[in-house]
Each structure stands twice: as C-alpha cells, then as structure tokens.
Amino acid sequence: MLTIKPIPELAGPLYGKEPWPLRFHTHSFSAKSLNTLASAIVYNNFMFGKRKAGIYGEPVDSPSGPPPEGIDWKKFWKAGHSIITDDGQTFPGPVEMEWISLDGVAHRTSLALEEIFPDRQIHHRVARSEVKDAWLETLSFHPVKPEILLELNDRTVRVYMRAMIVSNIETRPGDPLSCLRNELVEVWAQSY
C-alpha cells in the first residue's frame, strides 16, 4: 500500500495546523490597469501596469484603455506571478503604485497586503459544510495557494482573491468538475 508522507517545508508555518478556516502562506499575484493615462505597479520587483523602459532606460508611459466589452474578463483573470519568499514571510513587501487618472491627477500609494490579509485567511464563498473532508485533510501539508489580483481602474484600486476549493456539491448537476470552486472575491477597495 502506498503511504504519503508529508514534507513539512512545503506547508511552511501551516504544517500540522487546523485547516479551517483556510489560510495561506504563499500566493500568486497579478495586477491590471484600466482607464488610466499612465500607470506603474510594482510588486516583488516585478513591473505591472503600462510603464515600460525606453531605449535609454527612461520610463515610458502609455494609457490603459477601458475593460473589454461584451465579455466578463474577470472570470478569466489569472495570476501568473508566483510569490515564494526565502525569509519565511508571506508578502515580500508592499505593492507600489503610481498612476495618472483620467482627469489628469497624479496618484502615488503603497499598499501593504499584510494589512489587507493580517491573518492570512483565504476569502472564498464555500461554507465549511460544503467542503470535501478528504481534501481538507491534505491542507496541513499541501496548503491552498490563492491568487491575489489587483485592479487599478481610474481612481479606484480593488484587491480580489481567487482560490481553488474542493466542494462536495456539484454546481452543475452531473458534472463532477463543478465541485471545484474558484470564484473571484473582492476583498478590499479604495478610491483616491
């Protein structure tokens, strides 16, 4: 019989902990800029937004347009930048943002994700009674890695979370894959 032995290092500080409420130690991140005249979003030394480096290294800004019409673009929005810190911290630092809103006003802010997620709790829409117990038992050695998504839209910044949760309820009867829940949840918003 095959025996699975957990590797504590994979779970980090979550190893052996009670899995409910769901918590995270690592995450992935993406940012999208909409309706701005210029934008630069930096997280974990990675540039998001529309700012690029020119031929001599100078910053070159370009406007970002409105969201795509006719489709629910957030339904397909994924985070592709994995964040794994080497110092045991969940967040490598703040999200630094500079942008010009459509009215021509320049904005600059620093967003501390550890203040938005102080207890590292995963935001989702699945009740404990709907979570598959066999899946929940694996979380102490293989925790959920959520996606944190930041939307910069004109004067408003929104932070969302998306995490795969295994439910024991099919959202589309007869489709076993519909037990996998991955809804986008708005966690925080502020207008500037």
C-alpha positions in Angstrom: 0.0 0.0 0.0 1.3 3.4 -0.9 1.8 5.8 2.0 2.0 9.5 1.6 4.5 11.2 3.9 4.0 14.9 4.2 7.0 17.2 3.8 6.8 20.0 6.4 8.8 22.5 4.3 6.1 22.6 1.6 3.5 23.9 4.0 5.7 26.3 5.9 4.2 27.6 9.1 0.9 25.9 8.2 2.3 22.4 8.7 0.2 20.4 11.1 -2.2 23.2 11.8 -6.0 23.0 11.9 -7.0 23.6 8.2 -10.2 25.5 8.9 -10.6 28.4 8.4 -8.5 28.2 5.2 -5.2 30.0 5.4 -2.3 30.6 3.0 1.5 31.0 3.2 2.4 31.5 -0.4 0.4 33.1 -3.2 0.5 34.3 -6.8 -0.2 37.8 -8.0 -1.3 39.9 -10.9 -2.3 43.5 -11.5 -4.4 45.1 -14.2 -4.5 48.7 -15.1 -7.6 50.2 -16.7 -8.8 53.7 -17.6 -5.5 55.5 -16.7 -3.3 57.9 -18.7 -0.2 56.2 -17.2 0.4 53.5 -14.6 3.2 51.7 -12.9 2.5 48.9 -10.4 5.5 47.1 -8.8 5.3 44.1 -6.5 8.1 41.7 -5.7 10.4 43.7 -8.0 8.1 42.9 -11.0 6.5 45.7 -13.0 2.8 45.5 -13.8 0.8 48.3 -15.5 1.7 50.2 -18.7 5.1 51.7 -17.8 8.0 50.3 -19.8 11.7 51.2 -20.0 12.7 53.3 -23.0 15.8 52.8 -25.2 18.0 54.7 -22.6 16.3 53.2 -19.6 14.0 56.2 -19.0 10.3 55.4 -18.1 7.9 55.5 -21.0 4.2 55.7 -20.0 1.2 54.8 -22.2 -2.5 55.0 -21.4 -4.6 51.9 -20.5 -8.0 51.5 -22.0 -11.3 50.5 -20.6 -12.1 46.9 -19.8 -13.1 44.7 -22.7 -16.7 45.0 -23.7 -19.0 42.1 -24.2 -17.1 39.6 -22.0 -16.7 39.0 -18.3 -12.9 39.5 -18.4 -12.6 39.0 -14.6 -13.9 35.4 -15.0 -10.8 34.5 -16.9 -8.3 36.7 -15.0 -5.5 34.7 -13.5 -2.4 35.5 -11.5 0.8 34.3 -13.2 3.5 35.7 -10.9 4.3 33.2 -8.1 5.4 34.7 -4.8 7.6 32.5 -2.7 9.8 34.4 -0.3 13.1 33.0 1.1 12.7 34.6 4.5 9.6 32.8 5.6 7.4 35.9 5.1 4.1 35.6 3.1 4.5 39.1 1.5 7.8 40.3 0.1 6.8 44.0 0.7 4.1 46.4 -0.4 2.6 47.0 -3.8 3.9 50.3 -5.0 1.6 52.2 -7.4 2.0 55.4 -9.4 -0.6 56.4 -11.9 -2.4 59.3 -13.6 -6.2 59.0 -13.5 -8.4 60.1 -16.5 -8.9 63.6 -15.0 -5.1 64.2 -15.2 -4.4 63.9 -11.5 -1.2 62.1 -10.5 -1.5 59.5 -7.7 1.0 57.5 -5.7 0.4 55.0 -3.0 1.9 52.0 -1.3 -0.5 49.1 -0.5 0.5 46.7 2.3 -1.0 43.3 1.6 -0.2 42.1 5.1 -2.8 44.8 6.4 -5.4 43.5 4.0 -4.7 39.9 4.9 -3.5 40.1 8.5 -4.4 36.6 9.5 -3.6 35.1 6.0 -7.2 33.8 5.7 -8.4 32.8 2.3 -11.5 34.7 1.1 -14.0 32.4 -0.6 -17.7 31.6 -0.9 -17.8 27.9 0.2 -19.3 27.0 3.6 -17.4 24.6 5.8 -20.3 22.1 5.5 -19.8 22.1 1.7 -16.0 21.4 1.7 -14.9 17.9 0.9 -13.4 16.4 4.0 -10.8 14.3 2.2 -9.4 17.4 0.5 -9.4 19.4 3.7 -7.3 16.8 5.4 -4.5 17.3 2.9 -4.2 21.1 3.7 -1.9 20.8 6.7 0.9 19.6 4.4 -0.2 20.9 1.0 -2.0 24.2 1.6 -4.0 26.2 -0.8 -2.1 28.8 -2.9 -4.5 31.6 -3.7 -4.3 34.2 -6.4 -4.3 37.9 -5.3 -5.4 40.2 -8.1 -5.2 43.9 -8.0 -7.3 46.1 -10.3 -6.3 49.8 -10.8 -9.3 51.5 -12.6 -9.1 55.3 -12.9 -9.2 56.4 -9.3 -10.2 53.1 -7.7 -7.9 50.3 -6.5 -9.6 46.9 -5.8 -8.0 43.7 -4.4 -9.5 40.3 -5.2 -8.7 36.8 -4.2 -9.4 33.6 -6.1 -8.6 30.1 -4.6 -9.5 26.6 -5.7 -11.7 25.0 -3.1 -13.0 21.4 -3.4 -16.6 21.2 -2.6 -18.8 18.1 -2.1 -21.7 19.9 -4.0 -21.9 20.0 -7.8 -22.8 23.4 -9.0 -23.9 21.8 -12.3 -25.6 18.5 -11.5 -24.0 15.6 -13.3 -20.6 17.4 -13.8 -18.1 16.2 -11.2 -15.7 19.0 -12.2 -18.2 21.6 -11.0 -17.2 20.6 -7.4 -14.1 22.7 -8.0 -15.0 26.2 -6.8 -12.8 29.1 -7.9 -14.9 32.3 -7.6 -13.4 35.7 -7.6 -14.0 37.5 -4.3 -13.5 41.2 -3.8 -11.6 41.7 -0.5 -10.7 45.4 -0.4 -11.4 48.7 -2.4 -10.4 52.3 -2.1 -10.9 55.4 -4.2 -8.3 58.1 -4.4 
